[in-house]
Structure formats: C-alpha cells, structure tokens
Amino acid sequence: MASHRQRRLLAFSGAVVLALTVAACGGKSEPTADGKLDTPECAAYKDYTGIAGETVTIYASIRDAEAVLLENSWKPFADCTGVKIEYEGSGEFEAQLKVRVEGGDAPDLAFIPQPGLLEFFAKGGKLKAAGEKTKAMATQNFSPDWLKYGTVNGTLYGAPLGANVKSFVWYSPALFKEKGWTVPKTWDEMIKLSDTMAAAGVKPWCAGIGSGDATGWPATDWIEDVLLRDQGPDVYDQWVTHAIPFNDPKIVSATDRVGSILKNEKYVNGGIGGVKSIATTTFQDGGLPVVQKKCGMHRQASFYANQWPQGTKVAEDGDAFAFYLPPIDPAKGKPVLGGGEFVAAFSDTPAVQAVQTYLASADWANSRAKLNNWISANKGLDVANVANPIDKVAVGILQDSGAVFRFDGSDLMPAAVGANSFWKGMTNWINGTDTKATLDFIEGTWPK
Amino acid sequence: MNFDFTAEAPKLMMLLYGVIAFAAVVGLLLLVLDVLPARKDRWIALGLLAPAGLLLTVGLVVPAVRTVVLSFMNAGSDEFVGLDNFLWIFTDKNSGMLPDFGANPVQYGVLLSTLLWVLLVPTVSTAVGLVYAVMVDRSRFESLAKSLVFMPMAISFVGAGIIWKFVYEYRQEGADQIGLLNQLVVAMGGTPQQWLLDGPWNTLFLIVVLVWIQAGFAMVVLSAAIKAIPADIVEAARIDGVTPWQMFWRVTIPSIRPALVVVLVTISIGTLKVFDIVRTMTGGQFGTSVVANEMYTYSFRADEKGKGAALAVLLFLFVIPIVIYQVRLMRRRRLEGAR
C-alpha cells in the first residue's frame, strides 16, 4: 500500500504546483503618471496633450543595446506627456508579428522593415491609416520616394523611421593618397580609375557573396544599384513589380554592366583570388583586402563599417572610408539604394497616434541620432547630431536634393524570387552561367 | 562566454512549466488509475498508452496528414492544385531537381545529388567502420582507437559542417592558406583549389563529412557484433586452418549480417534526411543541394508551402521502401526465432 500512498502524494503535489504557477501568472497593476507639459523643458511637446497615463506598446526587431538607445530616445517625450511606451524587441519579429496579429494580440505600433509585410497587413485590414497629424508630420519630413513605401492604395499607413544606405563603395584613403588617386564622381571616372589601378598592379575590385543559406544577396544589391543607374528608377519600379519580365533586355544590359566589373578577371577579386572566389568568399570577408591595400574598391552598404578589423580608422583620412557609387548619367539624378523601417499602427487611439506622429518628427530623429549609430531620411535631421563619419556621408546622400531613393528590390519581390531564385541565380552567374540563362531562370521562378 | 540566467529567464520558465505540466499529467494519470475500480489491467494498459498515443497523433500523424494535404495546395495553401507541385518537381526545368547537362556550369540536379548521398554514405561508412572494427579488434589500443573514430558522433552536424568548411577553405595562390586541405596541397607543390565550388566533386567533399560522422556509429555497432560471434565458431574455423581473408568473408560477415543490415538501413534513412551539413557548408549552392534542404527553403524562405510540402512527401516516399525492407526483415527474424 505504501506505493499507492506515494503515487497519490506525487499526483497531489503535481497538481498543487500547477495551480500555484497559474496563480502567479495573473494580476498586474498599471501605474499612472501625470504629464508635466507646462514645464519649460517640455515646451517641444506642448502639442501632445491629453495622453497622460495611456500606454502604447511597440514591437520591433531591434534588440539589446540598440533597443536601449531606442528607449532612451523617446524618454523625454514620455516623461513630459505622461504617456507610457512599452517597447518589446524580438529576433523572430517578422514571423511573430503575423502570429500576434492573427491571434488578436497585435501591438499598438510595429516598426516594419519590409514594405511587403506592411502591404500584407494593410490589405488584410489589420492596419489603421495614419492620422491627419501623423500624415502632416510625415509629409513635411520625408520625400515622396520614402512615403511611397509606407503607402498602400493611396493611403499612408506608416511613416518612415530609420534608414540605411547601400550605394556605397569602400576604399582605402591611405592607399588613394599614396598612389595619388581621387574619388570618382561619375561612372566613367570610376571605370577609368579601375583601369589605372589594374595597370598599377592593384586589383581594383573585391567582393564576396557568401552568406550561408542567403548566399548571393550581395550580388543582387549590385544588380539593383546598377540597374537604377543604367536604366533609371522607372524601369527599376517596373522590374520590381514584374511589369516587365525579369529577363527583359534592359535588365540584361544592367546585369552585363555589373558583369563588366564582377566577372572581369582583370578587375577581381583583389587579395582573394579569381572571379569564382567571389562565390565562396563570405560578404564579411569580401572587403577586408581594402585595408590590406590589396584591393582598390568594395561596393557594400554602410553597415560594412562594423566589419573592419579592430583598430581600423573609418574616416576620410583613415584606413577605410566610402564614397557614393556614382551615377552613370548625372542628369538623371542621384539614385540611392537602401532600406528602412516604417511605423505602422494596429490601433488608432489618440495616444497611439500621438506617438506615431512624434516618431515621424525631426525632434525624435535628432534625439535618436544624438545617441549614435543611427540615421534617418528625415529632412529635419541635423547632420551635426550624427557623430559617425560614414553616417554623416549617408545623411548627406539621403538629404541631397537630387537623391532618388529606391528600396532594396529583392525585399520587395515575392520571396520565391527575392529570397530564393534571385540569390541562387546570381551565385550561378558568378560561377560561370551566362547572363541570359541566369535571368531566364529567375523569370521562370516568378510566382504566377 | 558566461551564461546569464536572468536574460534566459523566460526560456527557463518555459522549461519549468514543461516539467511541471509533465509531472502534473503523470501524477493525475496515476491518481485516476489508482482509484478506478475493477478490470484494472485493461484500464492501466489503456491509460499508460494514452499519453504516447496522443502525442504521436498530435506530433506525427496530424502533421504528416497535413503535409500531404498541403502538397496538393498552392503556395498560400488556400487553393487545391492537384498534382501541380509534383509535376513541378519532375518537369519544370527551373525547379533545379533534374540534371541539366547542357547548362554551364553543368547542373547535376537535386535528385541526382541526393541519390549520390544515399548510395555513397551508407556503403562507405559501413565499409570503413567494418574494416576498422576488424582491424582494431583485440589489439592493444582497441579502446583508444575506437574512441578516436567514435568521437565525431558526438559532434553536431552543424559543428562538423563548420569544422570541415575550414578544412576546405580557400585562399589565392601565394597567400597564407587557412584551410588544412589546401595547405597540404600547397606543401606538396600543388595549387590551391576551391573544393566546394565545382560539381560533382563538391558533393563528394560534403559526403566525406557525413562518412566521417557515421563511420564511428557503424564501427561501434559492428564491433559489438563481432565480439558477439560465438568463440567456438571462430575456434572451429581456426582449427580448419582458414586464412584471415576467409575468416573475414566466411565467418565474420555471415555472423554479423543482421547488424550490418541495421547499420546500413539506419544510415540510409539518416542520409536521406541530410540537411545540416549542406546548409552549413554551401547553403545548397553550386549544385550541392539535396531534397531536405530544398524542402526547407521552399517552405520557410520562399513562401512556397505547396512545393515545400511536395518535396517533404517525396522524401517520405523515398524512405518507405527502406522501412518496409527493415520491417519485413525483422518479422522474418522473429519467425525464425520462434521456430
């Protein structure tokens, strides 16, 4: 009988523990804060009245140190208005956001980095259109190019937040100075410089497109950046939305232009090997020969600043710096390839709209930029608040009156192409497949 | 690296909930069984089988049925498309499943690569494991020698992939090689190669990794089987004056046949599912992709659920003959045992 008693005891204790845990999960109190909008230090926020004590939840992919900076950036606003902003960052943001929205647990605001995902929620009727004040603030601070990616069927859903610029060419200012080379301002100058470098015994370009299961993406950025310059933004838009086929002669022309650099044995792959070594070199390693002065130029986004070895001085007079990938025809403006987040709202209470408006303001952009490591296409962003030299250049490019901004195309295409066949195709292209066969293959995989 | 318990609190809580829920369910079950009247045996059997049955249904049967259903649906799983996804596998040139020898570089296709894996890994691993087991049997350093070969079994596939990726690493001629294989080639006066770039050799270089892992498994199982051969048989053979060669083919192999079959079947099924090594080392690029890798890519990255599910079903169909063979073999052996 002893064993019976033991079993009962075990069962009973199991049930008790379960009950206790359930009890421990319930209950939560909401502290309320009073606004102090009339104090002088809060003058900047005097328009945001009547939201004291309200709570606004924000969900995004930004985590850890970056998330702390984010929370600090809106602290003055929250303290003054009395609104409580609850931020949550997740590594599985994109997948989890869908789950939460489907499950009726949507956050008030989400920072969405893919226009496609924003469109998905807007078309599903999940998003609330931006309020009048938000719209006015966004229109005042962002170019139509940017607003377009937060707009679905003519309605603005999300104002842009942060930005990143991909149209950069990294180089070694030290090597340029040593050899008397200057930063090229046009495409032709850049090709001429490439020939000069090749003649001087320095391979002008280096690249790496390896990225684990995402191998190939740096090459897609190359194509997008050059297509914008070779054919202009209108063709780019048609290509992204599949209004023209992927293997259109215009795309062939742009791809061949990339090939004249990346598949040119005279030009690549500085410090690493031949053309095919591009396919097996990781994108992290692809530009490192620049600081070893074994490679002249490396096209990669501004975030490549984090890849240089420790102790590398990233500055105009340092070991590594970047120039803007020059236009082919300067008369057609200055194309900028990049990305960014958009602040979409799943709720339209006054407090949510107030926070949404504030995040589109120059006030917030400057507040965040002062905390370092962050830029935005916000016209009100003061370059003086941006500390990092490469970020300063990026802000300059974004705020240039001739700038034509386009979002990274592979992020806008259906995943079957943008996150699969485009990558595969470009990898095979580097590995020897000709341009036509490559583009025919990608066109064949576009979902019908 | 230090492990921060506070940062991992949510995960630990989840683990705690799991353990508590398990204890609660088992406790409740025992409690109920305890108070149930009469005809206890049947109730107890049913009660104890129920959790396993339920979990099998939820975790295996339902997903399997759902995958089959999804394989007949479109990318968004909201429209029935018949056999389109399967036709796509076998007829669409752009699916990359079939070989295209006219392409430059030649595309060997996912199906052919998978076949190469399934043919080579089980046979080579078993052969290497068997020869090794026979060689070290009863030698002075047997346990040390066996541990060395068995060690790779303890390494995860991803870990093994990373290790071998370094072995195959390439730097241009003249630069310092950081890959072991290229360093050896250079030391012997050759030029460094990009091992993982050109087919079909790159698939063979990946296969070596799985053989490296699985040979240990084969060796351990077969070594145990060899030790279980009755001493009188071996002795009788010795008295008859067999050569070592005859001993191996006429005595050892027939005696360990059941173990050999188990090893071959187990490794074959494991090989069909190979995913981690390919994904870690090449990401399925350069024509090295296999069915399992494509299944994952289409389902979770390309938003093509139908095609992904169809590939999963295909993989399932490939495994079935091996499983049937294994089940029949087991049944026959049981009958023989009964006789």
Chai-1 contact restraints between the chains, C-beta under 6 A:
chainA,res_idxA,chainB,res_idxB,connection_type,confidence,min_distance_angstrom,max_distance_angstrom,comment,restraint_id
A,R7,B,L30,contact,1.0,0.0,6.0,A-B,restraint_1
A,R7,B,D34,contact,1.0,0.0,6.0,A-B,restraint_2
A,L10,B,G27,contact,1.0,0.0,6.0,A-B,restraint_3
A,A11,B,G27,contact,1.0,0.0,6.0,A-B,restraint_4
A,A11,B,L28,contact,1.0,0.0,6.0,A-B,restraint_5
A,A11,B,L30,contact,1.0,0.0,6.0,A-B,restraint_6
A,A11,B,L31,contact,1.0,0.0,6.0,A-B,restraint_7
A,G14,B,A23,contact,1.0,0.0,6.0,A-B,restraint_8
A,G14,B,A24,contact,1.0,0.0,6.0,A-B,restraint_9
A,G14,B,G27,contact,1.0,0.0,6.0,A-B,restraint_10
A,A15,B,A24,contact,1.0,0.0,6.0,A-B,restraint_11
A,V17,B,I20,contact,1.0,0.0,6.0,A-B,restraint_12
A,L18,B,I20,contact,1.0,0.0,6.0,A-B,restraint_13
A,L18,B,A24,contact,1.0,0.0,6.0,A-B,restraint_14
A,G212,B,G283,contact,1.0,0.0,6.0,A-B,restraint_15
A,D213,B,R279,contact,1.0,0.0,6.0,A-B,restraint_16
A,D213,B,G283,contact,1.0,0.0,6.0,A-B,restraint_17
A,T215,B,G283,contact,1.0,0.0,6.0,A-B,restraint_18
A,T215,B,Q285,contact,1.0,0.0,6.0,A-B,restraint_19
A,I272,B,Q172,contact,1.0,0.0,6.0,A-B,restraint_20
A,G273,B,Q172,contact,1.0,0.0,6.0,A-B,restraint_21
A,K276,B,L197,contact,1.0,0.0,6.0,A-B,restraint_22
A,T280,B,Q194,contact,1.0,0.0,6.0,A-B,restraint_23
A,T280,B,L197,contact,1.0,0.0,6.0,A-B,restraint_24
A,A415,B,A302,contact,1.0,0.0,6.0,A-B,restraint_25
A,A415,B,D303,contact,1.0,0.0,6.0,A-B,restraint_26
A,A416,B,A302,contact,1.0,0.0,6.0,A-B,restraint_27
A,A416,B,E304,contact,1.0,0.0,6.0,A-B,restraint_28
A,A419,B,R301,contact,1.0,0.0,6.0,A-B,restraint_29
A,N420,B,A302,contact,1.0,0.0,6.0,A-B,restraint_30
A,T427,B,Q285,contact,1.0,0.0,6.0,A-B,restraint_31
A,N431,B,P105,contact,1.0,0.0,6.0,A-B,restraint_32
A,G432,B,N104,contact,1.0,0.0,6.0,A-B,restraint_33
A,G432,B,P105,contact,1.0,0.0,6.0,A-B,restraint_34
A,F441,B,N94,contact,1.0,0.0,6.0,A-B,restraint_35
A,G444,B,N94,contact,1.0,0.0,6.0,A-B,restraint_36
A,T445,B,N94,contact,1.0,0.0,6.0,A-B,restraint_37
